[in-house]
Amino acid sequence: MKKILLMSVVSVATILNAQAIPGVNSKAGAMVVPEGKVVAGIKHIYLKRDSMFNGTDEVKNREQLDATANVTLLGLRYGVAKNADIAVMIPYKQIKATAKLGPNEVAIDNSGIGDIVVMGKYVVMPMATYGYQLSIGAGVKLPTGSTDSGFKKAPPFAIGINTPMPTQMGTGTAEYKLSLGFSQMLDPTWRVDAHTMYTNRPKAEHDYDFGDELTLDLSTTKALTDNINIGIEYNFKYNTKTDMGSDTNPQLRKMLPFKAFSGSAGYITPQLEYLPFGKPKIHVGVGVSILAHYNLKEYQPLEKSRVVARVGYLF
């Protein structure tokens, strides 16, 4: 009993004092916040979509789409028990896009609070016992984002035709999430994390189908000095094909460059983290996700790279 208690104390101390912290997209793998502790963080994602793809090919951007998105995520995680925590993520989105559809130019400029996500995580195989950690999680995305402010259903020449576009701040319906996480500390300066999540997405407001989603994040980070971490991640996502059925005009939809992601894409994300005080209490990081492979289910835009920056604080 004393040995198990000592191992648990050492494990928690290692997690709190380890210089190698989780990668910027890793969702902390299987790690949970120690009981009674709070972690707060802000992550900002910038991406630009001015290239079009279909299947495994980059194709001509025939509508001259030029879209940018800035998403800022405020995250709070609280250790509710020895092996469990709860997280809340609040997004603020800004979406801007222009495209030329025949003689008409369509401009979109939407911003606001998006759908808030609440997730719980529970450790089923603790590091103190197994030398690695395995967790399960579940959560829900709440329909808190606006679905009508500045939302455009169709370009000017198609008034009255129901052709929704995924530019609203929220989906207007709840989504449900299940996750599985893995973490291992090879030593206090080197870690490996893996996380996968499945999201079930019912059809959204305005008859829009965003498709169910499966994500996988694999990362490793290494502390080079007391203040500098480096890391690399592989980030993968797969979305089922959006099924618009009879809710939209198929010929018009085929022309529009504004579509929800469907298919698969993988990114490689090198990153750098700065720990000003040599401990993870405060950390500042930046990563660049570079498109490595893709296979899309229909003609649609996709970013070739995105920039991710975050600031974290352990209370």
N, C-alpha and C positions, 0 to 999 in steps of 0.2 A: 504493500500500500504506500509506504513512504517512497519507494522507488518510482512508482507511477506518478505520485504527486510531484516529486522532484523533476521528472521528465516533463510534466505539464508546465511547470514554472519555467523551465529552461526553454521549452518550445515557445511560450508566449513572449518571453524576453527576447528570443531570437527574432521573432516576427516584428516586435516593436523597435528593436535596435538594428535590424538588418539594414545595411546600406543599399542593397539592391532591392528596389521597390518594383511593384508590378508595372508592366508596359502600359503605354498610353491608351491602348484599345483592349487590354486583356481582361477587363472587368474583374481584376484581382484573382483570376483563376478560382481556386477553392478557398481562398483566405477570407476569414470573417473578422470584423472588428472585435477586439476583446470586450468582454462584458462591461458595460458602463462607459465605454469610450465612444467618442464621436469623431468621424472623419468628414471634413467638408472639402469640396473641390469645385473648381470651375474649369470646364473644358470648352474650347472654341474650335469649331471645324469650318474651314473655308474650302469651297470647291467651285470649279468652273466647268460648265458643260457647253462646249461649242464644237463638239465632234459627234457624229452619228455612227451607229453600229447596227449590224444585223447578223445574227448567227455568230460566226467567228471572224467576220470581216468588218473593217472600218469602211464606211460607204460615204458617198457625197452628202454633205450637209445642204440639202437642196432648199431648205427653208431659211438658211442662214441663221439658225438658232444661236443665240448668245445668252446663256443663262448663268447666273451666279447664285450661290446660296451661302449664307453665314448663319451658323447654328451655334448658340451658346447654351451649354448645359450646366445648371447648378445642381450638384449632387450632395446629398447628406446620407451618411451611413451611421447607424447606431447599433452597438452590441447589446442585444436584448437578453442574451443568456451566454453561458460559457462557450457554446458552439453554434451560436446563431446570431444573425444580425438582420436588420431591415434597412432598405435603401429607398430613397425618394429622389427622382430625377425630374427637374423642371426645365423644359426647353424653351428658348426664345428663338424664333426663326425670322429670317429676312430672305425673301425670294424675289429676284429680279430677272426678267427675261424679255427678250425681243425676238421676233421671228417674222419673216416675210411670207405671207400666204397669198400667192397670186399678186394682185395689185394692192393688197391690204397689208399693213404692218400691225402686228399684235404686240402689245406691251403689257407686261404683268409686273406689279410692284406690291407684294403682299408682305406684311410683317405682323408679328404678335406672338403671344404665348401659345405653345403647342400642347399636345396631349401629355399629361403628367404620368410617369410610370412609377409604380410601387412594387418593389421586389423583396422577397424574403429568401435568405440563404441559410441552410443548415448543414453542418459538417457531419457526415456519416462515418468517415474514416479519418480520425485525427492524426496529425503529424507526430505527436508525442508517442503514439502507439505503433504506427506503421512506417514512419520515416518519410512519408508523403501524406498529402491531404486530399480527400475527395469530398465534394459537397453536392447537394441537390438544391434546386431553387424553384420558386414559382412566383408569379406576379401577374399584374394586370395593368394595361395602359388605359387610363381613364379618358373619356371624351371631353376634355377641358378646352381644347383648341377650337377656335372659330372655324365654322364651315361656310360662312357666307360673306364676311367682310372682304370686299374686293375680289371675290371669287368669280372667275369667268367660266361659263359653261361651254362657250363656243366662240369662234372668231366672228367679227362683225358681219361677214357675208353669210353666216349660218344662223341667224337669229331664229329661235323657235325650234332648232334642231338640238336634241338632247345629246351633246357630246362633252361630257364632263372632263376636266383636266385636273391633274393632281397638284394643284397649287394652293389649296386651302391649308390653313394652319393645323387643322385636326381632321379626323375621319368622321367624327360624330357618332362613333360607336366604340364599345369596349373591345380590347384585344387581349388575348390570354397567352401567357408565356410560361415555358418550362425550361430549366437550365441544368447543366451538369458541369462541374468545375474540378480542375486538378491543379495542385501546386506541389512543388518540391524545392527545398532549399538545399542546394548542393554544398554550400557553405554560406556564412553570413554575407558574402559579397557576390553570390551567384545564385540565380533562381531560374526556375522554369515554370510557366503557367500555361494552362489550356482551358478553354471555356467554349461550350457550345450551347446555343439557345434556339428553341423552336417557338415561333409566334403564330397563333391562329388568328386570322383576320376575317371576321364576317364582312359582308358587303357594307361599304361606308355610305355616308350621306350623299345625296345626289347620284345614287346608283353607281358609285365608283367602286371598282374591285382592285384592291392593292395587292392581292395575292398573299398566301401564307409564306412565311420566311424561315429559313434555317441559316444560322451563322456559326462560324468556327473561327476562333482566335487562338493562335499558338505564338507564344513569346518566350524569349529568354533575355534577361538583363544581367549586366555585370558591373560591379563597382570598380572603376579604375583607380580612384583615389577616394578620400573621405568625402569629397564634394562632387565628384563627377561619376555618373552612370552612363553606360551606353547600352543599347539594346536593339533587337530586331524582332519583328513580328511577321507572321503570315495571317492575313485577314481574308476570310472567304465568306461569301453570302450566296444563297440560292433562293429565288422567289418563284413560286408557281406562276404559270401564265395567267394573266388577268382575263377573267371570263366576263366580258361585257354583255354577252348574249344579245337580246333584243333591246337592251337599254340604250343603245347608241346607234348612230348611223355608221355602218361599217366602212363605207367608202370615204367618208369624211375623216373618220378615226385613222384610217390608214395614211392619210395625208399629214396628220398633225404630228409635230415633233414632241409635244408635251405628253409623256406617258409615264406611268409608274414603272419602276424597274421590274423586269421579269427575265429569268434566266439565271446565269451564274457569272460571278466575277471574283478574281483573287488579286490581292494587293500585297506587296512587300513594303514594310514600314520600318526603315531605320530611324533611330531616335536617340536623343540626348537629354539627360536629366541633370539638373543642378540642385544640390542639397547645400544651402548656404551655411548650415551649422553642423554639417557632417552627420546628421541623423535625419530620419524621414519625417520629422515633425513638420517641417516646411519643405516642399519640393516644387520645382518649376521645370517643366519639360516641354519638348517640341519634337514632332515627328512628321515625316513626309511619306504619305502612302502612294506608291507607284503601281499603276496597273500592270499586272503580270500576265494574266490570261482572262478570257471571257468567252461566253457562249450565250448569246441573247436570243429570246424567243420571238422577237419581232423588231422592226425598225424603231430605234429609240436612242436617246442620248445617254452618254456615260462619261463620267469624268476620268481623264487619264491620270490625274494625281489629285491629292487633297492634302491640305496642311492641318495638322492637329496640334494644339497647344493646351497645356493645362497647368493649373496651380492647385496644390493640395495642402491641407493643414490638418494635423492630428491634435485634437484637443486632449 
